[in-house]
Amino acid sequence: MGIIETVKGINKEEGKIEGKIEGKTEVVKNLIVKLGFSNEQAADIAEVSAEFVREVRTSLAKQHKK
């Protein structure tokens, strides 16, 4: 495998990871906004850390202030 193929493979994997994070973020946003879940509940349902949920909640609060 050459350098170009290796770089393409790395970029593809990074894209998959970014897509998963975006998907989890949307799920957490919906759990918070539409269902009023706590950080712990949202983390449990979305299978992410409570810290991830806190970051999403903080981001939502910043967007709401604008």
mmCIF file of the N, C-alpha and C atoms, coordinates in Angstrom:
data_MODEL
# 
_entry.id   MODEL 
# 
loop_
_atom_site.group_PDB 
_atom_site.id 
_atom_site.type_symbol 
_atom_site.label_atom_id 
_atom_site.label_alt_id 
_atom_site.label_comp_id 
_atom_site.label_asym_id 
_atom_site.label_entity_id 
_atom_site.label_seq_id 
_atom_site.pdbx_PDB_ins_code 
_atom_site.Cartn_x 
_atom_site.Cartn_y 
_atom_site.Cartn_z 
_atom_site.occupancy 
_atom_site.B_iso_or_equiv 
_atom_site.pdbx_formal_charge 
_atom_site.auth_seq_id 
_atom_site.auth_comp_id 
_atom_site.auth_asym_id 
_atom_site.auth_atom_id 
_atom_site.pdbx_PDB_model_num 
ATOM 1   N N  . MET A 1 1  ? 0.853   -1.170 0.000  1.00 0.00 ? 1  MET A N  1 
ATOM 2   C CA . MET A 1 1  ? 0.000   0.000  0.000  1.00 0.00 ? 1  MET A CA 1 
ATOM 3   C C  . MET A 1 1  ? 0.898   1.231  0.000  1.00 0.00 ? 1  MET A C  1 
ATOM 4   N N  . GLY A 1 2  ? 0.597   2.158  -0.897 1.00 0.00 ? 2  GLY A N  1 
ATOM 5   C CA . GLY A 1 2  ? 1.388   3.367  -1.003 1.00 0.00 ? 2  GLY A CA 1 
ATOM 6   C C  . GLY A 1 2  ? 0.940   4.444  -0.029 1.00 0.00 ? 2  GLY A C  1 
ATOM 7   N N  . ILE A 1 3  ? 1.669   5.528  -0.045 1.00 0.00 ? 3  ILE A N  1 
ATOM 8   C CA . ILE A 1 3  ? 1.382   6.651  0.851  1.00 0.00 ? 3  ILE A CA 1 
ATOM 9   C C  . ILE A 1 3  ? 0.007   7.240  0.566  1.00 0.00 ? 3  ILE A C  1 
ATOM 10  N N  . ILE A 1 4  ? -0.329  7.403  -0.692 1.00 0.00 ? 4  ILE A N  1 
ATOM 11  C CA . ILE A 1 4  ? -1.623  7.998  -1.054 1.00 0.00 ? 4  ILE A CA 1 
ATOM 12  C C  . ILE A 1 4  ? -2.768  7.144  -0.538 1.00 0.00 ? 4  ILE A C  1 
ATOM 13  N N  . GLU A 1 5  ? -2.677  5.845  -0.709 1.00 0.00 ? 5  GLU A N  1 
ATOM 14  C CA . GLU A 1 5  ? -3.729  4.953  -0.228 1.00 0.00 ? 5  GLU A CA 1 
ATOM 15  C C  . GLU A 1 5  ? -3.838  4.999  1.293  1.00 0.00 ? 5  GLU A C  1 
ATOM 16  N N  . THR A 1 6  ? -2.685  5.081  1.956  1.00 0.00 ? 6  THR A N  1 
ATOM 17  C CA . THR A 1 6  ? -2.680  5.162  3.420  1.00 0.00 ? 6  THR A CA 1 
ATOM 18  C C  . THR A 1 6  ? -3.366  6.435  3.891  1.00 0.00 ? 6  THR A C  1 
ATOM 19  N N  . VAL A 1 7  ? -3.040  7.554  3.268  1.00 0.00 ? 7  VAL A N  1 
ATOM 20  C CA . VAL A 1 7  ? -3.656  8.836  3.634  1.00 0.00 ? 7  VAL A CA 1 
ATOM 21  C C  . VAL A 1 7  ? -5.154  8.801  3.367  1.00 0.00 ? 7  VAL A C  1 
ATOM 22  N N  . LYS A 1 8  ? -5.555  8.235  2.245  1.00 0.00 ? 8  LYS A N  1 
ATOM 23  C CA . LYS A 1 8  ? -6.985  8.122  1.940  1.00 0.00 ? 8  LYS A CA 1 
ATOM 24  C C  . LYS A 1 8  ? -7.698  7.281  2.992  1.00 0.00 ? 8  LYS A C  1 
ATOM 25  N N  . GLY A 1 9  ? -7.066  6.209  3.416  1.00 0.00 ? 9  GLY A N  1 
ATOM 26  C CA . GLY A 1 9  ? -7.646  5.353  4.449  1.00 0.00 ? 9  GLY A CA 1 
ATOM 27  C C  . GLY A 1 9  ? -7.794  6.084  5.773  1.00 0.00 ? 9  GLY A C  1 
ATOM 28  N N  . ILE A 1 10 ? -6.786  6.868  6.121  1.00 0.00 ? 10 ILE A N  1 
ATOM 29  C CA . ILE A 1 10 ? -6.840  7.652  7.362  1.00 0.00 ? 10 ILE A CA 1 
ATOM 30  C C  . ILE A 1 10 ? -7.962  8.678  7.275  1.00 0.00 ? 10 ILE A C  1 
ATOM 31  N N  . ASN A 1 11 ? -8.058  9.377  6.157  1.00 0.00 ? 11 ASN A N  1 
ATOM 32  C CA . ASN A 1 11 ? -9.110  10.381 5.981  1.00 0.00 ? 11 ASN A CA 1 
ATOM 33  C C  . ASN A 1 11 ? -10.492 9.749  6.053  1.00 0.00 ? 11 ASN A C  1 
ATOM 34  N N  . LYS A 1 12 ? -10.632 8.565  5.496  1.00 0.00 ? 12 LYS A N  1 
ATOM 35  C CA . LYS A 1 12 ? -11.920 7.869  5.529  1.00 0.00 ? 12 LYS A CA 1 
ATOM 36  C C  . LYS A 1 12 ? -12.306 7.533  6.966  1.00 0.00 ? 12 LYS A C  1 
ATOM 37  N N  . GLU A 1 13 ? -11.362 7.036  7.744  1.00 0.00 ? 13 GLU A N  1 
ATOM 38  C CA . GLU A 1 13 ? -11.624 6.695  9.146  1.00 0.00 ? 13 GLU A CA 1 
ATOM 39  C C  . GLU A 1 13 ? -11.970 7.940  9.956  1.00 0.00 ? 13 GLU A C  1 
ATOM 40  N N  . GLU A 1 14 ? -11.256 9.041  9.704  1.00 0.00 ? 14 GLU A N  1 
ATOM 41  C CA . GLU A 1 14 ? -11.551 10.293 10.404 1.00 0.00 ? 14 GLU A CA 1 
ATOM 42  C C  . GLU A 1 14 ? -12.960 10.764 10.075 1.00 0.00 ? 14 GLU A C  1 
ATOM 43  N N  . GLY A 1 15 ? -13.363 10.613 8.831  1.00 0.00 ? 15 GLY A N  1 
ATOM 44  C CA . GLY A 1 15 ? -14.713 10.991 8.421  1.00 0.00 ? 15 GLY A CA 1 
ATOM 45  C C  . GLY A 1 15 ? -15.770 10.162 9.128  1.00 0.00 ? 15 GLY A C  1 
ATOM 46  N N  . LYS A 1 16 ? -15.507 8.872  9.279  1.00 0.00 ? 16 LYS A N  1 
ATOM 47  C CA . LYS A 1 16 ? -16.451 7.998  9.986  1.00 0.00 ? 16 LYS A CA 1 
ATOM 48  C C  . LYS A 1 16 ? -16.597 8.431  11.440 1.00 0.00 ? 16 LYS A C  1 
ATOM 49  N N  . ILE A 1 17 ? -15.481 8.741  12.070 1.00 0.00 ? 17 ILE A N  1 
ATOM 50  C CA . ILE A 1 17 ? -15.502 9.159  13.474 1.00 0.00 ? 17 ILE A CA 1 
ATOM 51  C C  . ILE A 1 17 ? -16.263 10.469 13.624 1.00 0.00 ? 17 ILE A C  1 
ATOM 52  N N  . GLU A 1 18 ? -15.989 11.433 12.743 1.00 0.00 ? 18 GLU A N  1 
ATOM 53  C CA . GLU A 1 18 ? -16.692 12.716 12.794 1.00 0.00 ? 18 GLU A CA 1 
ATOM 54  C C  . GLU A 1 18 ? -18.192 12.518 12.598 1.00 0.00 ? 18 GLU A C  1 
ATOM 55  N N  . GLY A 1 19 ? -18.565 11.644 11.699 1.00 0.00 ? 19 GLY A N  1 
ATOM 56  C CA . GLY A 1 19 ? -19.980 11.363 11.458 1.00 0.00 ? 19 GLY A CA 1 
ATOM 57  C C  . GLY A 1 19 ? -20.654 10.763 12.679 1.00 0.00 ? 19 GLY A C  1 
ATOM 58  N N  . LYS A 1 20 ? -19.969 9.862  13.354 1.00 0.00 ? 20 LYS A N  1 
ATOM 59  C CA . LYS A 1 20 ? -20.529 9.253  14.567 1.00 0.00 ? 20 LYS A CA 1 
ATOM 60  C C  . LYS A 1 20 ? -20.708 10.300 15.659 1.00 0.00 ? 20 LYS A C  1 
ATOM 61  N N  . ILE A 1 21 ? -19.730 11.184 15.806 1.00 0.00 ? 21 ILE A N  1 
ATOM 62  C CA . ILE A 1 21 ? -19.821 12.233 16.823 1.00 0.00 ? 21 ILE A CA 1 
ATOM 63  C C  . ILE A 1 21 ? -20.986 13.167 16.510 1.00 0.00 ? 21 ILE A C  1 
ATOM 64  N N  . GLU A 1 22 ? -21.132 13.556 15.246 1.00 0.00 ? 22 GLU A N  1 
ATOM 65  C CA . GLU A 1 22 ? -22.246 14.424 14.857 1.00 0.00 ? 22 GLU A CA 1 
ATOM 66  C C  . GLU A 1 22 ? -23.578 13.747 15.134 1.00 0.00 ? 22 GLU A C  1 
ATOM 67  N N  . GLY A 1 23 ? -23.665 12.464 14.847 1.00 0.00 ? 23 GLY A N  1 
ATOM 68  C CA . GLY A 1 23 ? -24.896 11.720 15.094 1.00 0.00 ? 23 GLY A CA 1 
ATOM 69  C C  . GLY A 1 23 ? -25.222 11.648 16.576 1.00 0.00 ? 23 GLY A C  1 
ATOM 70  N N  . LYS A 1 24 ? -24.223 11.348 17.398 1.00 0.00 ? 24 LYS A N  1 
ATOM 71  C CA . LYS A 1 24 ? -24.429 11.285 18.848 1.00 0.00 ? 24 LYS A CA 1 
ATOM 72  C C  . LYS A 1 24 ? -24.827 12.661 19.388 1.00 0.00 ? 24 LYS A C  1 
ATOM 73  N N  . THR A 1 25 ? -24.213 13.705 18.845 1.00 0.00 ? 25 THR A N  1 
ATOM 74  C CA . THR A 1 25 ? -24.544 15.062 19.280 1.00 0.00 ? 25 THR A CA 1 
ATOM 75  C C  . THR A 1 25 ? -26.006 15.374 19.006 1.00 0.00 ? 25 THR A C  1 
ATOM 76  N N  . GLU A 1 26 ? -26.495 15.015 17.826 1.00 0.00 ? 26 GLU A N  1 
ATOM 77  C CA . GLU A 1 26 ? -27.900 15.262 17.489 1.00 0.00 ? 26 GLU A CA 1 
ATOM 78  C C  . GLU A 1 26 ? -28.839 14.474 18.392 1.00 0.00 ? 26 GLU A C  1 
ATOM 79  N N  . VAL A 1 27 ? -28.494 13.238 18.673 1.00 0.00 ? 27 VAL A N  1 
ATOM 80  C CA . VAL A 1 27 ? -29.320 12.417 19.568 1.00 0.00 ? 27 VAL A CA 1 
ATOM 81  C C  . VAL A 1 27 ? -29.395 13.070 20.941 1.00 0.00 ? 27 VAL A C  1 
ATOM 82  N N  . VAL A 1 28 ? -28.251 13.486 21.465 1.00 0.00 ? 28 VAL A N  1 
ATOM 83  C CA . VAL A 1 28 ? -28.212 14.106 22.790 1.00 0.00 ? 28 VAL A CA 1 
ATOM 84  C C  . VAL A 1 28 ? -29.010 15.407 22.795 1.00 0.00 ? 28 VAL A C  1 
ATOM 85  N N  . LYS A 1 29 ? -28.862 16.223 21.748 1.00 0.00 ? 29 LYS A N  1 
ATOM 86  C CA . LYS A 1 29 ? -29.639 17.470 21.658 1.00 0.00 ? 29 LYS A CA 1 
ATOM 87  C C  . LYS A 1 29 ? -31.126 17.176 21.733 1.00 0.00 ? 29 LYS A C  1 
ATOM 88  N N  . ASN A 1 30 ? -31.581 16.192 20.992 1.00 0.00 ? 30 ASN A N  1 
ATOM 89  C CA . ASN A 1 30 ? -33.003 15.845 20.995 1.00 0.00 ? 30 ASN A CA 1 
ATOM 90  C C  . ASN A 1 30 ? -33.458 15.336 22.355 1.00 0.00 ? 30 ASN A C  1 
ATOM 91  N N  . LEU A 1 31 ? -32.644 14.542 23.007 1.00 0.00 ? 31 LEU A N  1 
ATOM 92  C CA . LEU A 1 31 ? -33.001 14.032 24.331 1.00 0.00 ? 31 LEU A CA 1 
ATOM 93  C C  . LEU A 1 31 ? -33.134 15.172 25.339 1.00 0.00 ? 31 LEU A C  1 
ATOM 94  N N  . ILE A 1 32 ? -32.271 16.171 25.210 1.00 0.00 ? 32 ILE A N  1 
ATOM 95  C CA . ILE A 1 32 ? -32.304 17.312 26.127 1.00 0.00 ? 32 ILE A CA 1 
ATOM 96  C C  . ILE A 1 32 ? -33.479 18.233 25.804 1.00 0.00 ? 32 ILE A C  1 
ATOM 97  N N  . VAL A 1 33 ? -33.568 18.652 24.545 1.00 0.00 ? 33 VAL A N  1 
ATOM 98  C CA . VAL A 1 33 ? -34.544 19.675 24.157 1.00 0.00 ? 33 VAL A CA 1 
ATOM 99  C C  . VAL A 1 33 ? -35.961 19.120 24.078 1.00 0.00 ? 33 VAL A C  1 
ATOM 100 N N  . LYS A 1 34 ? -36.131 18.016 23.395 1.00 0.00 ? 34 LYS A N  1 
ATOM 101 C CA . LYS A 1 34 ? -37.481 17.503 23.148 1.00 0.00 ? 34 LYS A CA 1 
ATOM 102 C C  . LYS A 1 34 ? -38.043 16.688 24.304 1.00 0.00 ? 34 LYS A C  1 
ATOM 103 N N  . LEU A 1 35 ? -37.158 16.003 25.038 1.00 0.00 ? 35 LEU A N  1 
ATOM 104 C CA . LEU A 1 35 ? -37.644 15.112 26.085 1.00 0.00 ? 35 LEU A CA 1 
ATOM 105 C C  . LEU A 1 35 ? -37.278 15.560 27.495 1.00 0.00 ? 35 LEU A C  1 
ATOM 106 N N  . GLY A 1 36 ? -36.430 16.582 27.600 1.00 0.00 ? 36 GLY A N  1 
ATOM 107 C CA . GLY A 1 36 ? -36.073 17.118 28.902 1.00 0.00 ? 36 GLY A CA 1 
ATOM 108 C C  . GLY A 1 36 ? -35.251 16.179 29.769 1.00 0.00 ? 36 GLY A C  1 
ATOM 109 N N  . PHE A 1 37 ? -34.456 15.326 29.155 1.00 0.00 ? 37 PHE A N  1 
ATOM 110 C CA . PHE A 1 37 ? -33.655 14.363 29.909 1.00 0.00 ? 37 PHE A CA 1 
ATOM 111 C C  . PHE A 1 37 ? -32.546 15.064 30.688 1.00 0.00 ? 37 PHE A C  1 
ATOM 112 N N  . SER A 1 38 ? -32.174 14.478 31.811 1.00 0.00 ? 38 SER A N  1 
ATOM 113 C CA . SER A 1 38 ? -31.020 14.947 32.579 1.00 0.00 ? 38 SER A CA 1 
ATOM 114 C C  . SER A 1 38 ? -29.744 14.510 31.855 1.00 0.00 ? 38 SER A C  1 
ATOM 115 N N  . ASN A 1 39 ? -28.621 15.039 32.302 1.00 0.00 ? 39 ASN A N  1 
ATOM 116 C CA . ASN A 1 39 ? -27.340 14.649 31.701 1.00 0.00 ? 39 ASN A CA 1 
ATOM 117 C C  . ASN A 1 39 ? -27.115 13.147 31.810 1.00 0.00 ? 39 ASN A C  1 
ATOM 118 N N  . GLU A 1 40 ? -27.403 12.602 32.976 1.00 0.00 ? 40 GLU A N  1 
ATOM 119 C CA . GLU A 1 40 ? -27.179 11.177 33.204 1.00 0.00 ? 40 GLU A CA 1 
ATOM 120 C C  . GLU A 1 40 ? -28.103 10.321 32.336 1.00 0.00 ? 40 GLU A C  1 
ATOM 121 N N  . GLN A 1 41 ? -29.365 10.726 32.228 1.00 0.00 ? 41 GLN A N  1 
ATOM 122 C CA . GLN A 1 41 ? -30.315 9.975  31.399 1.00 0.00 ? 41 GLN A CA 1 
ATOM 123 C C  . GLN A 1 41 ? -29.895 10.013 29.934 1.00 0.00 ? 41 GLN A C  1 
ATOM 124 N N  . ALA A 1 42 ? -29.555 11.201 29.443 1.00 0.00 ? 42 ALA A N  1 
ATOM 125 C CA . ALA A 1 42 ? -29.151 11.351 28.045 1.00 0.00 ? 42 ALA A CA 1 
ATOM 126 C C  . ALA A 1 42 ? -27.882 10.550 27.762 1.00 0.00 ? 42 ALA A C  1 
ATOM 127 N N  . ALA A 1 43 ? -26.934 10.590 28.684 1.00 0.00 ? 43 ALA A N  1 
ATOM 128 C CA . ALA A 1 43 ? -25.684 9.843  28.508 1.00 0.00 ? 43 ALA A CA 1 
ATOM 129 C C  . ALA A 1 43 ? -25.958 8.349  28.433 1.00 0.00 ? 43 ALA A C  1 
ATOM 130 N N  . ASP A 1 44 ? -26.844 7.872  29.287 1.00 0.00 ? 44 ASP A N  1 
ATOM 131 C CA . ASP A 1 44 ? -27.170 6.447  29.315 1.00 0.00 ? 44 ASP A CA 1 
ATOM 132 C C  . ASP A 1 44 ? -27.851 6.017  28.018 1.00 0.00 ? 44 ASP A C  1 
ATOM 133 N N  . ILE A 1 45 ? -28.831 6.771  27.576 1.00 0.00 ? 45 ILE A N  1 
ATOM 134 C CA . ILE A 1 45 ? -29.576 6.414  26.363 1.00 0.00 ? 45 ILE A CA 1 
ATOM 135 C C  . ILE A 1 45 ? -28.686 6.513  25.117 1.00 0.00 ? 45 ILE A C  1 
ATOM 136 N N  . ALA A 1 46 ? -27.912 7.593  25.002 1.00 0.00 ? 46 ALA A N  1 
ATOM 137 C CA . ALA A 1 46 ? -27.086 7.822  23.810 1.00 0.00 ? 46 ALA A CA 1 
ATOM 138 C C  . ALA A 1 46 ? -25.769 7.052  23.848 1.00 0.00 ? 46 ALA A C  1 
ATOM 139 N N  . GLU A 1 47 ? -25.488 6.411  24.985 1.00 0.00 ? 47 GLU A N  1 
ATOM 140 C CA . GLU A 1 47 ? -24.242 5.662  25.156 1.00 0.00 ? 47 GLU A CA 1 
ATOM 141 C C  . GLU A 1 47 ? -23.011 6.539  24.954 1.00 0.00 ? 47 GLU A C  1 
ATOM 142 N N  . VAL A 1 48 ? -23.040 7.694  25.641 1.00 0.00 ? 48 VAL A N  1 
ATOM 143 C CA . VAL A 1 48 ? -21.910 8.620  25.657 1.00 0.00 ? 48 VAL A CA 1 
ATOM 144 C C  . VAL A 1 48 ? -21.627 8.969  27.114 1.00 0.00 ? 48 VAL A C  1 
ATOM 145 N N  . SER A 1 49 ? -20.552 9.694  27.341 1.00 0.00 ? 49 SER A N  1 
ATOM 146 C CA . SER A 1 49 ? -20.211 10.090 28.708 1.00 0.00 ? 49 SER A CA 1 
ATOM 147 C C  . SER A 1 49 ? -21.077 11.265 29.156 1.00 0.00 ? 49 SER A C  1 
ATOM 148 N N  . ALA A 1 50 ? -21.203 11.408 30.462 1.00 0.00 ? 50 ALA A N  1 
ATOM 149 C CA . ALA A 1 50 ? -21.929 12.555 31.011 1.00 0.00 ? 50 ALA A CA 1 
ATOM 150 C C  . ALA A 1 50 ? -21.214 13.848 30.631 1.00 0.00 ? 50 ALA A C  1 
ATOM 151 N N  . GLU A 1 51 ? -19.901 13.807 30.517 1.00 0.00 ? 51 GLU A N  1 
ATOM 152 C CA . GLU A 1 51 ? -19.134 14.984 30.101 1.00 0.00 ? 51 GLU A CA 1 
ATOM 153 C C  . GLU A 1 51 ? -19.510 15.393 28.677 1.00 0.00 ? 51 GLU A C  1 
ATOM 154 N N  . PHE A 1 52 ? -19.681 14.432 27.790 1.00 0.00 ? 52 PHE A N  1 
ATOM 155 C CA . PHE A 1 52 ? -20.109 14.716 26.418 1.00 0.00 ? 52 PHE A CA 1 
ATOM 156 C C  . PHE A 1 52 ? -21.452 15.432 26.442 1.00 0.00 ? 52 PHE A C  1 
ATOM 157 N N  . VAL A 1 53 ? -22.376 14.953 27.264 1.00 0.00 ? 53 VAL A N  1 
ATOM 158 C CA . VAL A 1 53 ? -23.704 15.566 27.368 1.00 0.00 ? 53 VAL A CA 1 
ATOM 159 C C  . VAL A 1 53 ? -23.585 16.986 27.915 1.00 0.00 ? 53 VAL A C  1 
ATOM 160 N N  . ARG A 1 54 ? -22.742 17.190 28.917 1.00 0.00 ? 54 ARG A N  1 
ATOM 161 C CA . ARG A 1 54 ? -22.548 18.538 29.470 1.00 0.00 ? 54 ARG A CA 1 
ATOM 162 C C  . ARG A 1 54 ? -22.026 19.491 28.402 1.00 0.00 ? 54 ARG A C  1 
ATOM 163 N N  . GLU A 1 55 ? -21.111 19.015 27.566 1.00 0.00 ? 55 GLU A N  1 
ATOM 164 C CA . GLU A 1 55 ? -20.579 19.852 26.486 1.00 0.00 ? 55 GLU A CA 1 
ATOM 165 C C  . GLU A 1 55 ? -21.674 20.216 25.487 1.00 0.00 ? 55 GLU A C  1 
ATOM 166 N N  . VAL A 1 56 ? -22.523 19.259 25.156 1.00 0.00 ? 56 VAL A N  1 
ATOM 167 C CA . VAL A 1 56 ? -23.631 19.525 24.235 1.00 0.00 ? 56 VAL A CA 1 
ATOM 168 C C  . VAL A 1 56 ? -24.595 20.524 24.867 1.00 0.00 ? 56 VAL A C  1 
ATOM 169 N N  . ARG A 1 57 ? -24.910 20.333 26.139 1.00 0.00 ? 57 ARG A N  1 
ATOM 170 C CA . ARG A 1 57 ? -25.829 21.235 26.841 1.00 0.00 ? 57 ARG A CA 1 
ATOM 171 C C  . ARG A 1 57 ? -25.255 22.657 26.884 1.00 0.00 ? 57 ARG A C  1 
ATOM 172 N N  . THR A 1 58 ? -23.955 22.780 27.132 1.00 0.00 ? 58 THR A N  1 
ATOM 173 C CA . THR A 1 58 ? -23.299 24.088 27.149 1.00 0.00 ? 58 THR A CA 1 
ATOM 174 C C  . THR A 1 58 ? -23.383 24.738 25.779 1.00 0.00 ? 58 THR A C  1 
ATOM 175 N N  . SER A 1 59 ? -23.158 23.963 24.739 1.00 0.00 ? 59 SER A N  1 
ATOM 176 C CA . SER A 1 59 ? -23.254 24.469 23.371 1.00 0.00 ? 59 SER A CA 1 
ATOM 177 C C  . SER A 1 59 ? -24.666 24.956 23.065 1.00 0.00 ? 59 SER A C  1 
ATOM 178 N N  . LEU A 1 60 ? -25.663 24.205 23.504 1.00 0.00 ? 60 LEU A N  1 
ATOM 179 C CA . LEU A 1 60 ? -27.054 24.611 23.303 1.00 0.00 ? 60 LEU A CA 1 
ATOM 180 C C  . LEU A 1 60 ? -27.356 25.920 24.024 1.00 0.00 ? 60 LEU A C  1 
ATOM 181 N N  . ALA A 1 61 ? -26.847 26.067 25.232 1.00 0.00 ? 61 ALA A N  1 
ATOM 182 C CA . ALA A 1 61 ? -27.077 27.287 26.009 1.00 0.00 ? 61 ALA A CA 1 
ATOM 183 C C  . ALA A 1 61 ? -26.449 28.494 25.320 1.00 0.00 ? 61 ALA A C  1 
ATOM 184 N N  . LYS A 1 62 ? -25.256 28.301 24.756 1.00 0.00 ? 62 LYS A N  1 
ATOM 185 C CA . LYS A 1 62 ? -24.587 29.392 24.044 1.00 0.00 ? 62 LYS A CA 1 
ATOM 186 C C  . LYS A 1 62 ? -25.369 29.777 22.797 1.00 0.00 ? 62 LYS A C  1 
ATOM 187 N N  . GLN A 1 63 ? -25.906 28.801 22.077 1.00 0.00 ? 63 GLN A N  1 
ATOM 188 C CA . GLN A 1 63 ? -26.701 29.079 20.879 1.00 0.00 ? 63 GLN A CA 1 
ATOM 189 C C  . GLN A 1 63 ? -27.981 29.811 21.239 1.00 0.00 ? 63 GLN A C  1 
ATOM 190 N N  . HIS A 1 64 ? -28.558 29.456 22.369 1.00 0.00 ? 64 HIS A N  1 
ATOM 191 C CA . HIS A 1 64 ? -29.813 30.060 22.808 1.00 0.00 ? 64 HIS A CA 1 
ATOM 192 C C  . HIS A 1 64 ? -29.624 31.535 23.172 1.00 0.00 ? 64 HIS A C  1 
ATOM 193 N N  . LYS A 1 65 ? -28.437 31.893 23.674 1.00 0.00 ? 65 LYS A N  1 
ATOM 194 C CA . LYS A 1 65 ? -28.148 33.269 24.076 1.00 0.00 ? 65 LYS A CA 1 
ATOM 195 C C  . LYS A 1 65 ? -27.987 34.192 22.883 1.00 0.00 ? 65 LYS A C  1 
ATOM 196 N N  . LYS A 1 66 ? -27.654 33.649 21.728 1.00 0.00 ? 66 LYS A N  1 
ATOM 197 C CA . LYS A 1 66 ? -27.395 34.474 20.536 1.00 0.00 ? 66 LYS A CA 1 
ATOM 198 C C  . LYS A 1 66 ? -28.641 35.075 19.991 1.00 0.00 ? 66 LYS A C  1 
# 
